Amino acid sequence: MCKKVLKIVGIIAAVAAVAAGVFFAVKKIKEKKAAEAGDEENYVSCSCCEAE
């Protein structure tokens, strides 16, 4: 009985670890894409280029 409970708890812990790994991976990818999209906002134009 005790081994069965420990096995179930182990499975739940493994599933939770996988879910946490996927969550952090998706979060990191979203942050990276947001940083790439933010590059256009921080663009400073040069007045010498606009004179043409």
C-alpha positions in Angstrom: 0.0 0.0 0.0 2.8 2.4 0.9 4.7 1.7 -2.3 1.6 2.4 -4.3 1.1 5.8 -2.7 4.8 6.7 -3.2 4.5 5.7 -6.8 1.4 7.9 -7.3 3.1 10.8 -5.6 6.2 10.3 -7.7 4.1 10.3 -10.9 2.4 13.5 -9.8 5.7 15.1 -9.0 7.1 14.1 -12.4 4.1 15.5 -14.3 4.4 18.8 -12.3 8.1 19.0 -13.1 7.4 18.6 -16.8 4.6 21.2 -16.7 7.0 23.6 -15.0 9.7 23.0 -17.6 7.3 23.7 -20.4 6.0 26.8 -18.7 9.5 28.3 -18.2 10.5 27.4 -21.8 7.4 29.1 -23.2 8.0 32.1 -21.0 11.6 32.4 -22.1 10.6 32.2 -25.8 8.0 34.9 -25.3 10.4 37.2 -23.6 12.9 36.7 -26.4 10.4 37.5 -29.1 9.2 40.5 -27.1 12.8 41.8 -26.9 13.2 41.4 -30.7 10.0 43.3 -31.3 11.1 46.0 -29.0 14.2 46.8 -31.0 12.1 48.9 -33.5 10.7 51.0 -30.7 14.2 51.9 -29.5 15.4 53.0 -32.9 16.9 56.5 -33.1 17.0 58.0 -36.6 19.8 60.1 -37.8 19.0 63.5 -39.1 21.7 63.3 -41.8 19.8 60.4 -43.4 16.5 62.2 -43.3 17.9 65.2 -45.3 17.9 63.1 -48.5 
